[in-house]
Every structure is written in structure tokens, then in C-alpha cells.
Amino acid sequence: ASYKRWKEMLNRCYNINASEYNSYGGRGVIVAPIWHNYQNYAAWWEANCPNDSFTVDKDVLLKGNKLYSPETCCFVPSDINSVLALRRSERGNYPVGVRLKDGKLIAQINYMGKKIHLGTFATPEAAFEAYKRAKEKCIQEYAETHKHELQDYVYKALMDYRIDITD
């Protein structure tokens, strides 16, 4: 599993034809030189990965991070990795969690696999505040659910994770 993930990471950062390139390499995300060598990556993986259902995350420990490295990455269950995704393409010019639907500003989150409608709002800022509260609570609940599997510093980073209007 580590070799497949290593190839995927390099591909999305350096292959301009990869489907995820625009969200990674196209945004300046790179891989630390030490991880250009698979043996180095595999050694880190073996020492840190709880099981194959976990994925490498570069944003939990350092929000907005653009470097995949042993110091900046950690392992999280795939459901936590998904809940942290920003899905820029779905929102257009509105803040994260906010979109225009039928001429109205709405906020919604994905929670445990379901879309939860948070309401209709007069301003993008008001919609974002509702999203922020719900999303941070959601991330904390996921962290609690997986507390027994997470490394302590990863659990703490998730409990302290904050959503910003500029995300």
C-alpha cells in the first residue's frame, strides 16, 4: 500500500496530466527531496501508519501546508481526510461551506456521509459562521470517534483545527 500511495503523491504533485494536479502541483504543493526516494518514504510509512485504512495528510498539523514531508505529514483515517477536504469547485466565489441555491445563500456540511442543511442566510458571512461552527464540531466528533487509533499529537491537532473564511 505504501508504494501505491507514494506514486499517487508524486503523480498529483509533478504530473501535469494527473487529474488531481491542479489541486496539488498546480497550487505549488511539492514533495520533500527525502521522499523522492521510495525507501525513505516506506521507512516513515512503516514507522507511523497504524493500518492501511489510514491516509497521509499534509494539512492537519500545518494548515495550508504545501510540503509533503516526514515533519509536516501525519496519518488519519480516510473519513477524517475526506471531512477536511475543501471542495473549492462546488462553491464558486463564496466562502467554504456556502453556496447559492435557487437564488438563496445556504450553508451545508457533509456529516458522517450525509449532507446536512444548516439554513438559509442573508449574507455569505452569516452562512459561513454557521458552517464554521458545525464543521469544527464535526471534525472534533470524528477525532473523538478515532481517538484510540490516532497519535496524540494528531488528535490534538484535530481538536484544535479551525476553519477560516479564507479557506
Protein Blocks (a to p, Z undefined) as FASTA:
>chain_A
ZZmmmmmmmmmmmmmkbmklmmmmmnopacdfklmpmklmmmmmmmmmmblkbccdfklm
mghiabdcfklgccddfklmmmmpgolmlnomacehiaceehiacddddeehiacdfbdc
fbfklmmmmmmmmmmmmmmmmmmmmmmmpcfklmmmmmmpccdfkZZ
